Amino acid sequence: MIGQTLSHFKITAKLGEGGMGAVYRAEDTKLGRDVAIKVLPERVAQDPERLARFEREAKVLASLNHPHIAAIYQVEQDGETHFLVMELVEGEDLKERLARGSLEVEEALSVGFQVAEALEAAHDKGIVHRDLKPANVKVTPDGQVKVLDFGLAKALDHAAGPEGGSGLGQANLSMSPTLTAEMTQAGVILGTAAYMSPEQARGKPVDKRADVWAFGVLLWEMLTAQMMFDGETVTDVIASVVTKDPDPESLPAAIPPEVERLLSRCLRKDPSRRLPDIGAARVVLQDALTGTTPEARASAIAADGVAEGELGRRRRGRWIWATAALVAAGVAAGAFLSRLTGEPSQPQTVRFAVAAPEEWTLSWGADWPVPSPSGDRVVYRASRTQPGGGTESTLWIRSLGSLTSLPVGGTEGASFGGPITWSPDGGSVLFRTGEDARILDLTNGTVRTIAKLAEGVWSGASWNDSGTLIFNSGGQD
């Protein structure tokens, strides 16, 4: 097709071909820009029902507008040829990059963070990728990540009904958008099946948790340059997906422990136990990228133009030295390290300054930073005056290895009148908003109201071993 013109798009080069169609570089002669064109397979173009489904899905996909998602511009037809016009993304894809070896940890986390942002934006619109893999992630020469082919697996799958099935079940196996007759070459079919979630490989309906699984496999491969699931045949690959557990020993030693925990949660075979929302992965990676080493801390201090001992005097109005609270954090951290190493550890005092974010303030005592049971994070309430008057407040959370606090969505309006309390496993936080007692679930970012208190105030609260919350209100238990 090189040199051919489809509508007003002049084909200049072939970029690749797969089960979802051949992709070409083309010049848009009307707008004077280069674009990517994906010519639909005959099995779609010659099936009126499938073509109508595809065009409906493509309109939904065109609504995605995000810096890390390759845009779909339009659906076109020239004679019997149906094609998509898409954003042309320069650079190499991750499949090409990983052929040279694993990414450095920081680079892998940065790419993973941008992919998570793209997935989160799509999931917010109800769009699941369904075919996330290295070949569908491009890194531009300036380091910008673009995720390709969003939702096209569903758009091209004639078997995908309202439940969003993957089309891998029984007789539909050979017609699946990811396992098609056109993709029988080794390396094409295996390279796609290797990123399927277990439920997708079994032909069950899939939702955004299938993308969470594929994201975990992708991040793992970036860190190790090893395919997590492989085999000589499709059956071998799918059997590996369904039965094999990842080996944490293959991960680089420099990986932050919170990222290793994230991978474990993304790669749970039971989707009901898997990380339910990719936004939680984005937060973990963002936190890991904000500077966790002594070198990063020293660099930040130097950039501020003042010695560490001067920081407290320079920003005295915005800093709280929470020594008593952080002694407790030191004890918890010591116990945590003891569990990791198997060796007894003496409690250690940890002292450092917790700064309110720019333009936010902390009140002495009322906004005291509260350490998590494991001692690896603190949570606190901060407030600020709004330009038009009034005060807004929210909870902030900070990893002890990081220089940056992050706001917690859904906790806007967090107020005085009840101490912030962690659950024993560190997965939830109790706080007050007005008269409501609320729980923030840090595993998925949801907030729910559990009680309304007559006084809207409690002076203490705790979880017992069975997970029941006990607190007193108005001076009575």
Contacts in CASP RR format, 6 or more apart in sequence:
PFRMAT RR
TARGET T0000
AUTHOR 0000-0000-0000
METHOD contacts of the structure
MODEL  1
MIGQTLSHFKITAKLGEGGMGAVYRAEDTKLGRDVAIKVLPERVAQDPER
LARFEREAKVLASLNHPHIAAIYQVEQDGETHFLVMELVEGEDLKERLAR
GSLEVEEALSVGFQVAEALEAAHDKGIVHRDLKPANVKVTPDGQVKVLDF
GLAKALDHAAGPEGGSGLGQANLSMSPTLTAEMTQAGVILGTAAYMSPEQ
ARGKPVDKRADVWAFGVLLWEMLTAQMMFDGETVTDVIASVVTKDPDPES
LPAAIPPEVERLLSRCLRKDPSRRLPDIGAARVVLQDALTGTTPEARASA
IAADGVAEGELGRRRRGRWIWATAALVAAGVAAGAFLSRLTGEPSQPQTV
RFAVAAPEEWTLSWGADWPVPSPSGDRVVYRASRTQPGGGTESTLWIRSL
GSLTSLPVGGTEGASFGGPITWSPDGGSVLFRTGEDARILDLTNGTVRTI
AKLAEGVWSGASWNDSGTLIFNSGGQD
1 11 0 8 1.000
1 14 0 8 1.000
1 22 0 8 1.000
1 24 0 8 1.000
1 39 0 8 1.000
2 11 0 8 1.000
2 12 0 8 1.000
2 13 0 8 1.000
2 14 0 8 1.000
2 24 0 8 1.000
3 10 0 8 1.000
3 11 0 8 1.000
3 12 0 8 1.000
4 10 0 8 1.000
4 11 0 8 1.000
5 11 0 8 1.000
5 29 0 8 1.000
6 26 0 8 1.000
6 37 0 8 1.000
6 76 0 8 1.000
6 78 0 8 1.000
6 81 0 8 1.000
6 83 0 8 1.000
7 76 0 8 1.000
7 77 0 8 1.000
7 78 0 8 1.000
8 28 0 8 1.000
8 29 0 8 1.000
8 30 0 8 1.000
9 26 0 8 1.000
9 27 0 8 1.000
9 28 0 8 1.000
9 29 0 8 1.000
9 35 0 8 1.000
9 37 0 8 1.000
9 76 0 8 1.000
9 85 0 8 1.000
10 26 0 8 1.000
10 27 0 8 1.000
10 29 0 8 1.000
11 24 0 8 1.000
11 25 0 8 1.000
11 26 0 8 1.000
11 37 0 8 1.000
12 24 0 8 1.000
12 25 0 8 1.000
12 26 0 8 1.000
12 27 0 8 1.000
12 34 0 8 1.000
13 24 0 8 1.000
13 25 0 8 1.000
14 22 0 8 1.000
14 23 0 8 1.000
14 24 0 8 1.000
14 25 0 8 1.000
15 23 0 8 1.000
15 24 0 8 1.000
15 25 0 8 1.000
15 36 0 8 1.000
16 22 0 8 1.000
16 23 0 8 1.000
17 23 0 8 1.000
18 182 0 8 1.000
18 183 0 8 1.000
18 188 0 8 1.000
19 41 0 8 1.000
19 177 0 8 1.000
19 180 0 8 1.000
19 182 0 8 1.000
19 183 0 8 1.000
19 188 0 8 1.000
20 38 0 8 1.000
20 41 0 8 1.000
20 131 0 8 1.000
20 149 0 8 1.000
20 152 0 8 1.000
20 153 0 8 1.000
20 156 0 8 1.000
20 177 0 8 1.000
21 38 0 8 1.000
21 39 0 8 1.000
21 40 0 8 1.000
21 41 0 8 1.000
22 38 0 8 1.000
22 39 0 8 1.000
23 36 0 8 1.000
23 37 0 8 1.000
23 38 0 8 1.000
23 39 0 8 1.000
24 36 0 8 1.000
24 37 0 8 1.000
24 39 0 8 1.000
25 34 0 8 1.000
25 35 0 8 1.000
25 36 0 8 1.000
25 37 0 8 1.000
25 88 0 8 1.000
26 34 0 8 1.000
26 35 0 8 1.000
26 36 0 8 1.000
26 37 0 8 1.000
26 85 0 8 1.000
27 33 0 8 1.000
27 34 0 8 1.000
27 35 0 8 1.000
28 34 0 8 1.000
28 35 0 8 1.000
28 85 0 8 1.000
34 88 0 8 1.000
35 73 0 8 1.000
35 85 0 8 1.000
35 86 0 8 1.000
35 87 0 8 1.000
35 88 0 8 1.000
36 70 0 8 1.000
36 85 0 8 1.000
36 86 0 8 1.000
36 87 0 8 1.000
36 88 0 8 1.000
36 89 0 8 1.000
37 83 0 8 1.000
37 84 0 8 1.000
37 85 0 8 1.000
37 86 0 8 1.000
38 83 0 8 1.000
38 84 0 8 1.000
38 86 0 8 1.000
39 81 0 8 1.000
39 82 0 8 1.000
39 83 0 8 1.000
40 51 0 8 1.000
40 54 0 8 1.000
40 82 0 8 1.000
40 83 0 8 1.000
40 84 0 8 1.000
40 156 0 8 1.000
41 156 0 8 1.000
41 180 0 8 1.000
41 182 0 8 1.000
43 50 0 8 1.000
43 175 0 8 1.000
43 180 0 8 1.000
44 50 0 8 1.000
44 51 0 8 1.000
44 54 0 8 1.000
44 82 0 8 1.000
44 156 0 8 1.000
44 158 0 8 1.000
45 51 0 8 1.000
45 80 0 8 1.000
45 81 0 8 1.000
45 82 0 8 1.000
47 158 0 8 1.000
49 158 0 8 1.000
50 156 0 8 1.000
50 158 0 8 1.000
51 82 0 8 1.000
53 155 0 8 1.000
53 158 0 8 1.000
54 75 0 8 1.000
54 155 0 8 1.000
54 156 0 8 1.000
55 75 0 8 1.000
57 151 0 8 1.000
57 154 0 8 1.000
57 155 0 8 1.000
58 72 0 8 1.000
58 75 0 8 1.000
58 84 0 8 1.000
58 155 0 8 1.000
59 75 0 8 1.000
60 125 0 8 1.000
60 127 0 8 1.000
61 72 0 8 1.000
61 127 0 8 1.000
61 150 0 8 1.000
61 151 0 8 1.000
61 152 0 8 1.000
61 155 0 8 1.000
62 71 0 8 1.000
62 72 0 8 1.000
62 73 0 8 1.000
62 74 0 8 1.000
63 125 0 8 1.000
64 71 0 8 1.000
64 72 0 8 1.000
64 121 0 8 1.000
64 122 0 8 1.000
64 125 0 8 1.000
64 127 0 8 1.000
64 150 0 8 1.000
65 71 0 8 1.000
66 117 0 8 1.000
66 118 0 8 1.000
66 121 0 8 1.000
66 122 0 8 1.000
67 144 0 8 1.000
68 114 0 8 1.000
68 115 0 8 1.000
68 117 0 8 1.000
68 118 0 8 1.000
68 121 0 8 1.000
68 144 0 8 1.000
68 145 0 8 1.000
68 146 0 8 1.000
68 147 0 8 1.000
69 118 0 8 1.000
69 121 0 8 1.000
69 122 0 8 1.000
69 146 0 8 1.000
69 147 0 8 1.000
69 150 0 8 1.000
70 86 0 8 1.000
70 87 0 8 1.000
70 89 0 8 1.000
70 138 0 8 1.000
70 146 0 8 1.000
70 147 0 8 1.000
70 148 0 8 1.000
70 149 0 8 1.000
70 150 0 8 1.000
71 86 0 8 1.000
71 87 0 8 1.000
72 84 0 8 1.000
72 85 0 8 1.000
72 86 0 8 1.000
72 87 0 8 1.000
72 150 0 8 1.000
73 85 0 8 1.000
73 86 0 8 1.000
73 87 0 8 1.000
74 84 0 8 1.000
74 85 0 8 1.000
75 82 0 8 1.000
75 83 0 8 1.000
75 84 0 8 1.000
75 85 0 8 1.000
76 82 0 8 1.000
76 83 0 8 1.000
76 84 0 8 1.000
76 85 0 8 1.000
77 83 0 8 1.000
87 146 0 8 1.000
89 138 0 8 1.000
89 140 0 8 1.000
89 146 0 8 1.000
89 148 0 8 1.000
90 140 0 8 1.000
90 141 0 8 1.000
91 138 0 8 1.000
91 139 0 8 1.000
91 140 0 8 1.000
91 141 0 8 1.000
92 138 0 8 1.000
92 139 0 8 1.000
93 134 0 8 1.000
93 135 0 8 1.000
93 136 0 8 1.000
93 137 0 8 1.000
93 138 0 8 1.000
93 139 0 8 1.000
93 148 0 8 1.000
94 111 0 8 1.000
94 134 0 8 1.000
94 135 0 8 1.000
94 137 0 8 1.000
94 138 0 8 1.000
94 139 0 8 1.000
94 218 0 8 1.000
94 222 0 8 1.000
95 133 0 8 1.000
95 134 0 8 1.000
95 135 0 8 1.000
97 103 0 8 1.000
97 134 0 8 1.000
97 139 0 8 1.000
98 134 0 8 1.000
98 221 0 8 1.000
98 222 0 8 1.000
98 225 0 8 1.000
101 225 0 8 1.000
102 108 0 8 1.000
102 222 0 8 1.000
102 223 0 8 1.000
102 224 0 8 1.000
102 225 0 8 1.000
102 252 0 8 1.000
103 111 0 8 1.000
103 222 0 8 1.000
103 223 0 8 1.000
105 223 0 8 1.000
105 252 0 8 1.000
105 254 0 8 1.000
105 255 0 8 1.000
106 289 0 8 1.000
107 222 0 8 1.000
108 219 0 8 1.000
108 222 0 8 1.000
108 223 0 8 1.000
109 259 0 8 1.000
109 285 0 8 1.000
109 288 0 8 1.000
109 289 0 8 1.000
110 289 0 8 1.000
111 137 0 8 1.000
111 139 0 8 1.000
111 145 0 8 1.000
111 222 0 8 1.000
112 145 0 8 1.000
112 215 0 8 1.000
112 218 0 8 1.000
112 219 0 8 1.000
112 222 0 8 1.000
112 285 0 8 1.000
113 282 0 8 1.000
113 285 0 8 1.000
113 286 0 8 1.000
113 289 0 8 1.000
114 144 0 8 1.000
114 145 0 8 1.000
115 132 0 8 1.000
115 137 0 8 1.000
115 145 0 8 1.000
115 147 0 8 1.000
115 215 0 8 1.000
115 218 0 8 1.000
116 215 0 8 1.000
116 278 0 8 1.000
116 279 0 8 1.000
116 281 0 8 1.000
116 282 0 8 1.000
116 285 0 8 1.000
117 282 0 8 1.000
118 145 0 8 1.000
118 146 0 8 1.000
118 147 0 8 1.000
118 150 0 8 1.000
119 129 0 8 1.000
119 132 0 8 1.000
119 147 0 8 1.000
119 208 0 8 1.000
119 211 0 8 1.000
119 212 0 8 1.000
119 215 0 8 1.000
119 278 0 8 1.000
120 277 0 8 1.000
120 278 0 8 1.000
120 279 0 8 1.000
120 282 0 8 1.000
122 128 0 8 1.000
122 129 0 8 1.000
122 150 0 8 1.000
122 151 0 8 1.000
123 208 0 8 1.000
123 211 0 8 1.000
123 277 0 8 1.000
123 278 0 8 1.000
126 208 0 8 1.000
127 150 0 8 1.000
127 151 0 8 1.000
128 151 0 8 1.000
128 154 0 8 1.000
128 206 0 8 1.000
128 207 0 8 1.000
128 208 0 8 1.000
128 210 0 8 1.000
128 211 0 8 1.000
129 136 0 8 1.000
129 147 0 8 1.000
129 149 0 8 1.000
129 150 0 8 1.000
129 151 0 8 1.000
129 153 0 8 1.000
129 211 0 8 1.000
129 214 0 8 1.000
130 151 0 8 1.000
130 153 0 8 1.000
130 154 0 8 1.000
130 166 0 8 1.000
130 177 0 8 1.000
130 178 0 8 1.000
130 200 0 8 1.000
130 206 0 8 1.000
130 210 0 8 1.000
130 211 0 8 1.000
131 149 0 8 1.000
131 151 0 8 1.000
131 152 0 8 1.000
131 153 0 8 1.000
131 177 0 8 1.000
131 178 0 8 1.000
131 192 0 8 1.000
131 195 0 8 1.000
131 214 0 8 1.000
132 147 0 8 1.000
132 195 0 8 1.000
132 211 0 8 1.000
132 214 0 8 1.000
132 215 0 8 1.000
132 218 0 8 1.000
133 191 0 8 1.000
133 192 0 8 1.000
133 194 0 8 1.000
133 195 0 8 1.000
133 214 0 8 1.000
133 218 0 8 1.000
134 218 0 8 1.000
134 221 0 8 1.000
136 147 0 8 1.000
136 148 0 8 1.000
136 149 0 8 1.000
137 145 0 8 1.000
137 146 0 8 1.000
137 147 0 8 1.000
137 148 0 8 1.000
137 218 0 8 1.000
138 145 0 8 1.000
138 146 0 8 1.000
138 148 0 8 1.000
139 145 0 8 1.000
139 146 0 8 1.000
140 146 0 8 1.000
152 177 0 8 1.000
153 166 0 8 1.000
153 177 0 8 1.000
153 178 0 8 1.000
154 160 0 8 1.000
154 164 0 8 1.000
154 177 0 8 1.000
156 177 0 8 1.000
157 165 0 8 1.000
157 166 0 8 1.000
157 167 0 8 1.000
157 175 0 8 1.000
157 176 0 8 1.000
157 177 0 8 1.000
158 175 0 8 1.000
159 165 0 8 1.000
159 167 0 8 1.000
159 172 0 8 1.000
159 175 0 8 1.000
159 176 0 8 1.000
160 166 0 8 1.000
160 167 0 8 1.000
160 177 0 8 1.000
163 205 0 8 1.000
164 205 0 8 1.000
164 206 0 8 1.000
164 207 0 8 1.000
165 203 0 8 1.000
165 204 0 8 1.000
165 205 0 8 1.000
165 206 0 8 1.000
166 176 0 8 1.000
166 178 0 8 1.000
166 196 0 8 1.000
166 200 0 8 1.000
166 203 0 8 1.000
166 204 0 8 1.000
166 205 0 8 1.000
166 206 0 8 1.000
166 210 0 8 1.000
167 173 0 8 1.000
167 175 0 8 1.000
167 176 0 8 1.000
167 177 0 8 1.000
167 203 0 8 1.000
168 176 0 8 1.000
168 178 0 8 1.000
168 179 0 8 1.000
168 196 0 8 1.000
168 200 0 8 1.000
168 201 0 8 1.000
168 202 0 8 1.000
168 203 0 8 1.000
169 176 0 8 1.000
169 202 0 8 1.000
169 203 0 8 1.000
173 179 0 8 1.000
174 180 0 8 1.000
174 181 0 8 1.000
175 181 0 8 1.000
178 192 0 8 1.000
178 193 0 8 1.000
178 196 0 8 1.000
179 189 0 8 1.000
179 192 0 8 1.000
179 193 0 8 1.000
179 234 0 8 1.000
183 189 0 8 1.000
183 192 0 8 1.000
189 234 0 8 1.000
190 230 0 8 1.000
190 231 0 8 1.000
190 234 0 8 1.000
190 237 0 8 1.000
191 227 0 8 1.000
191 237 0 8 1.000
193 201 0 8 1.000
193 229 0 8 1.000
193 234 0 8 1.000
193 237 0 8 1.000
193 238 0 8 1.000
193 241 0 8 1.000
194 217 0 8 1.000
194 227 0 8 1.000
194 228 0 8 1.000
194 229 0 8 1.000
194 230 0 8 1.000
194 237 0 8 1.000
194 240 0 8 1.000
194 241 0 8 1.000
195 214 0 8 1.000
195 217 0 8 1.000
195 218 0 8 1.000
196 210 0 8 1.000
196 213 0 8 1.000
196 214 0 8 1.000
196 238 0 8 1.000
196 241 0 8 1.000
197 206 0 8 1.000
197 209 0 8 1.000
197 210 0 8 1.000
197 213 0 8 1.000
197 214 0 8 1.000
197 241 0 8 1.000
197 271 0 8 1.000
198 213 0 8 1.000
198 241 0 8 1.000
198 242 0 8 1.000
198 269 0 8 1.000
198 271 0 8 1.000
199 205 0 8 1.000
199 206 0 8 1.000
199 209 0 8 1.000
199 210 0 8 1.000
199 271 0 8 1.000
200 206 0 8 1.000
200 210 0 8 1.000
201 238 0 8 1.000
201 241 0 8 1.000
201 242 0 8 1.000
202 242 0 8 1.000
207 271 0 8 1.000
208 277 0 8 1.000
208 278 0 8 1.000
209 271 0 8 1.000
209 274 0 8 1.000
209 275 0 8 1.000
209 276 0 8 1.000
210 271 0 8 1.000
211 278 0 8 1.000
212 266 0 8 1.000
212 274 0 8 1.000
212 275 0 8 1.000
212 276 0 8 1.000
212 277 0 8 1.000
212 278 0 8 1.000
212 281 0 8 1.000
213 266 0 8 1.000
213 267 0 8 1.000
213 271 0 8 1.000
213 274 0 8 1.000
215 266 0 8 1.000
215 278 0 8 1.000
215 281 0 8 1.000
216 263 0 8 1.000
216 266 0 8 1.000
216 267 0 8 1.000
217 228 0 8 1.000
217 229 0 8 1.000
217 267 0 8 1.000
219 263 0 8 1.000
219 266 0 8 1.000
220 226 0 8 1.000
220 228 0 8 1.000
220 246 0 8 1.000
220 251 0 8 1.000
220 263 0 8 1.000
220 267 0 8 1.000
221 227 0 8 1.000
221 228 0 8 1.000
223 251 0 8 1.000
223 252 0 8 1.000
223 255 0 8 1.000
224 250 0 8 1.000
224 251 0 8 1.000
224 252 0 8 1.000
226 250 0 8 1.000
228 244 0 8 1.000
228 246 0 8 1.000
229 237 0 8 1.000
229 240 0 8 1.000
229 241 0 8 1.000
229 244 0 8 1.000
230 236 0 8 1.000
230 237 0 8 1.000
230 240 0 8 1.000
231 237 0 8 1.000
231 240 0 8 1.000
242 269 0 8 1.000
246 263 0 8 1.000
246 267 0 8 1.000
248 260 0 8 1.000
248 264 0 8 1.000
251 260 0 8 1.000
251 263 0 8 1.000
256 288 0 8 1.000
256 292 0 8 1.000
258 284 0 8 1.000
258 287 0 8 1.000
258 288 0 8 1.000
258 376 0 8 1.000
258 399 0 8 1.000
259 284 0 8 1.000
259 285 0 8 1.000
259 288 0 8 1.000
262 275 0 8 1.000
262 281 0 8 1.000
262 284 0 8 1.000
262 285 0 8 1.000
265 274 0 8 1.000
265 275 0 8 1.000
265 443 0 8 1.000
266 274 0 8 1.000
266 275 0 8 1.000
266 281 0 8 1.000
267 274 0 8 1.000
268 274 0 8 1.000
268 275 0 8 1.000
275 281 0 8 1.000
275 443 0 8 1.000
275 444 0 8 1.000
276 443 0 8 1.000
276 444 0 8 1.000
277 444 0 8 1.000
277 445 0 8 1.000
280 442 0 8 1.000
280 443 0 8 1.000
280 444 0 8 1.000
280 445 0 8 1.000
283 406 0 8 1.000
286 406 0 8 1.000
287 399 0 8 1.000
287 402 0 8 1.000
287 404 0 8 1.000
287 406 0 8 1.000
290 402 0 8 1.000
290 403 0 8 1.000
290 404 0 8 1.000
291 297 0 8 1.000
291 300 0 8 1.000
291 401 0 8 1.000
291 402 0 8 1.000
291 403 0 8 1.000
291 404 0 8 1.000
292 399 0 8 1.000
292 401 0 8 1.000
292 402 0 8 1.000
296 403 0 8 1.000
297 403 0 8 1.000
300 403 0 8 1.000
301 307 0 8 1.000
301 308 0 8 1.000
301 311 0 8 1.000
304 311 0 8 1.000
306 314 0 8 1.000
311 319 0 8 1.000
311 353 0 8 1.000
312 319 0 8 1.000
312 353 0 8 1.000
315 355 0 8 1.000
317 361 0 8 1.000
318 355 0 8 1.000
318 356 0 8 1.000
318 360 0 8 1.000
318 361 0 8 1.000
318 362 0 8 1.000
319 353 0 8 1.000
319 354 0 8 1.000
319 355 0 8 1.000
319 356 0 8 1.000
319 362 0 8 1.000
320 353 0 8 1.000
320 354 0 8 1.000
320 356 0 8 1.000
320 362 0 8 1.000
320 364 0 8 1.000
320 365 0 8 1.000
320 367 0 8 1.000
320 368 0 8 1.000
320 369 0 8 1.000
321 351 0 8 1.000
321 353 0 8 1.000
322 354 0 8 1.000
322 368 0 8 1.000
322 369 0 8 1.000
322 378 0 8 1.000
323 351 0 8 1.000
325 368 0 8 1.000
325 369 0 8 1.000
325 370 0 8 1.000
325 371 0 8 1.000
325 378 0 8 1.000
326 349 0 8 1.000
326 350 0 8 1.000
326 351 0 8 1.000
326 352 0 8 1.000
326 369 0 8 1.000
326 371 0 8 1.000
326 378 0 8 1.000
327 349 0 8 1.000
327 350 0 8 1.000
328 371 0 8 1.000
329 350 0 8 1.000
329 371 0 8 1.000
329 372 0 8 1.000
329 375 0 8 1.000
329 378 0 8 1.000
329 400 0 8 1.000
330 347 0 8 1.000
330 348 0 8 1.000
330 349 0 8 1.000
330 350 0 8 1.000
330 371 0 8 1.000
330 375 0 8 1.000
331 347 0 8 1.000
331 348 0 8 1.000
332 371 0 8 1.000
332 372 0 8 1.000
332 373 0 8 1.000
332 374 0 8 1.000
332 375 0 8 1.000
333 348 0 8 1.000
333 350 0 8 1.000
333 374 0 8 1.000
333 375 0 8 1.000
333 376 0 8 1.000
333 400 0 8 1.000
334 345 0 8 1.000
334 346 0 8 1.000
334 347 0 8 1.000
334 348 0 8 1.000
335 345 0 8 1.000
335 347 0 8 1.000
336 374 0 8 1.000
336 375 0 8 1.000
336 376 0 8 1.000
337 345 0 8 1.000
338 344 0 8 1.000
338 345 0 8 1.000
350 400 0 8 1.000
352 400 0 8 1.000
354 362 0 8 1.000
354 369 0 8 1.000
354 378 0 8 1.000
354 380 0 8 1.000
354 398 0 8 1.000
354 405 0 8 1.000
355 405 0 8 1.000
356 362 0 8 1.000
356 382 0 8 1.000
356 396 0 8 1.000
356 405 0 8 1.000
357 382 0 8 1.000
357 396 0 8 1.000
357 405 0 8 1.000
357 407 0 8 1.000
359 384 0 8 1.000
360 382 0 8 1.000
360 383 0 8 1.000
360 384 0 8 1.000
360 396 0 8 1.000
361 382 0 8 1.000
361 383 0 8 1.000
361 384 0 8 1.000
362 380 0 8 1.000
362 381 0 8 1.000
362 382 0 8 1.000
363 383 0 8 1.000
363 416 0 8 1.000
366 381 0 8 1.000
366 416 0 8 1.000
367 380 0 8 1.000
367 381 0 8 1.000
367 382 0 8 1.000
367 383 0 8 1.000
368 380 0 8 1.000
368 419 0 8 1.000
369 378 0 8 1.000
369 379 0 8 1.000
369 380 0 8 1.000
369 398 0 8 1.000
370 378 0 8 1.000
370 379 0 8 1.000
370 380 0 8 1.000
370 419 0 8 1.000
370 420 0 8 1.000
370 421 0 8 1.000
370 422 0 8 1.000
371 377 0 8 1.000
371 378 0 8 1.000
371 422 0 8 1.000
372 378 0 8 1.000
372 379 0 8 1.000
372 422 0 8 1.000
372 426 0 8 1.000
373 422 0 8 1.000
373 423 0 8 1.000
373 424 0 8 1.000
373 425 0 8 1.000
373 426 0 8 1.000
374 426 0 8 1.000
375 400 0 8 1.000
376 399 0 8 1.000
376 400 0 8 1.000
376 401 0 8 1.000
377 397 0 8 1.000
377 398 0 8 1.000
377 399 0 8 1.000
377 400 0 8 1.000
378 397 0 8 1.000
378 398 0 8 1.000
378 400 0 8 1.000
379 395 0 8 1.000
379 396 0 8 1.000
379 397 0 8 1.000
379 398 0 8 1.000
379 408 0 8 1.000
379 420 0 8 1.000
379 422 0 8 1.000
379 429 0 8 1.000
380 395 0 8 1.000
380 396 0 8 1.000
380 398 0 8 1.000
380 405 0 8 1.000
380 420 0 8 1.000
381 393 0 8 1.000
381 394 0 8 1.000
381 395 0 8 1.000
381 396 0 8 1.000
381 414 0 8 1.000
381 415 0 8 1.000
381 416 0 8 1.000
381 420 0 8 1.000
381 431 0 8 1.000
382 393 0 8 1.000
382 394 0 8 1.000
382 396 0 8 1.000
383 391 0 8 1.000
383 392 0 8 1.000
383 393 0 8 1.000
384 391 0 8 1.000
384 392 0 8 1.000
384 393 0 8 1.000
385 391 0 8 1.000
386 392 0 8 1.000
392 412 0 8 1.000
392 413 0 8 1.000
393 412 0 8 1.000
393 413 0 8 1.000
393 414 0 8 1.000
393 415 0 8 1.000
394 407 0 8 1.000
394 408 0 8 1.000
394 409 0 8 1.000
394 410 0 8 1.000
394 411 0 8 1.000
394 412 0 8 1.000
394 413 0 8 1.000
394 414 0 8 1.000
395 407 0 8 1.000
395 408 0 8 1.000
395 411 0 8 1.000
395 414 0 8 1.000
395 420 0 8 1.000
395 429 0 8 1.000
395 431 0 8 1.000
395 440 0 8 1.000
396 405 0 8 1.000
396 406 0 8 1.000
396 407 0 8 1.000
396 408 0 8 1.000
397 405 0 8 1.000
397 406 0 8 1.000
397 408 0 8 1.000
397 442 0 8 1.000
398 404 0 8 1.000
398 405 0 8 1.000
398 406 0 8 1.000
408 440 0 8 1.000
408 445 0 8 1.000
409 445 0 8 1.000
409 447 0 8 1.000
410 440 0 8 1.000
410 445 0 8 1.000
410 447 0 8 1.000
411 431 0 8 1.000
411 433 0 8 1.000
411 438 0 8 1.000
411 440 0 8 1.000
411 447 0 8 1.000
413 433 0 8 1.000
413 434 0 8 1.000
414 431 0 8 1.000
414 432 0 8 1.000
414 433 0 8 1.000
415 432 0 8 1.000
415 433 0 8 1.000
415 434 0 8 1.000
416 432 0 8 1.000
417 432 0 8 1.000
417 456 0 8 1.000
417 457 0 8 1.000
417 458 0 8 1.000
418 431 0 8 1.000
418 432 0 8 1.000
418 457 0 8 1.000
418 458 0 8 1.000
418 459 0 8 1.000
418 460 0 8 1.000
418 461 0 8 1.000
419 458 0 8 1.000
419 459 0 8 1.000
419 460 0 8 1.000
419 461 0 8 1.000
420 429 0 8 1.000
420 430 0 8 1.000
420 431 0 8 1.000
421 429 0 8 1.000
421 430 0 8 1.000
421 431 0 8 1.000
421 460 0 8 1.000
421 461 0 8 1.000
421 462 0 8 1.000
421 463 0 8 1.000
421 471 0 8 1.000
422 428 0 8 1.000
422 429 0 8 1.000
422 430 0 8 1.000
423 429 0 8 1.000
423 430 0 8 1.000
423 463 0 8 1.000
423 467 0 8 1.000
424 463 0 8 1.000
424 465 0 8 1.000
424 467 0 8 1.000
426 442 0 8 1.000
427 441 0 8 1.000
427 442 0 8 1.000
427 443 0 8 1.000
428 439 0 8 1.000
428 440 0 8 1.000
428 441 0 8 1.000
428 442 0 8 1.000
429 439 0 8 1.000
429 440 0 8 1.000
429 442 0 8 1.000
430 437 0 8 1.000
430 438 0 8 1.000
430 439 0 8 1.000
430 440 0 8 1.000
430 461 0 8 1.000
430 469 0 8 1.000
430 471 0 8 1.000
431 438 0 8 1.000
431 440 0 8 1.000
432 438 0 8 1.000
432 456 0 8 1.000
432 457 0 8 1.000
432 458 0 8 1.000
434 456 0 8 1.000
435 452 0 8 1.000
435 453 0 8 1.000
435 456 0 8 1.000
436 449 0 8 1.000
436 451 0 8 1.000
436 452 0 8 1.000
436 453 0 8 1.000
436 456 0 8 1.000
437 449 0 8 1.000
437 450 0 8 1.000
437 451 0 8 1.000
437 452 0 8 1.000
437 453 0 8 1.000
437 456 0 8 1.000
437 458 0 8 1.000
437 471 0 8 1.000
438 447 0 8 1.000
438 448 0 8 1.000
438 449 0 8 1.000
438 450 0 8 1.000
439 447 0 8 1.000
439 448 0 8 1.000
439 450 0 8 1.000
439 469 0 8 1.000
440 446 0 8 1.000
440 447 0 8 1.000
441 447 0 8 1.000
441 448 0 8 1.000
450 469 0 8 1.000
453 473 0 8 1.000
453 474 0 8 1.000
454 473 0 8 1.000
454 474 0 8 1.000
455 473 0 8 1.000
455 474 0 8 1.000
456 473 0 8 1.000
457 473 0 8 1.000
457 474 0 8 1.000
458 471 0 8 1.000
458 472 0 8 1.000
458 473 0 8 1.000
458 474 0 8 1.000
459 472 0 8 1.000
459 474 0 8 1.000
459 475 0 8 1.000
460 471 0 8 1.000
460 472 0 8 1.000
461 469 0 8 1.000
461 470 0 8 1.000
461 471 0 8 1.000
461 472 0 8 1.000
462 469 0 8 1.000
462 470 0 8 1.000
462 471 0 8 1.000
463 469 0 8 1.000
463 470 0 8 1.000
464 470 0 8 1.000
470 477 0 8 1.000
END
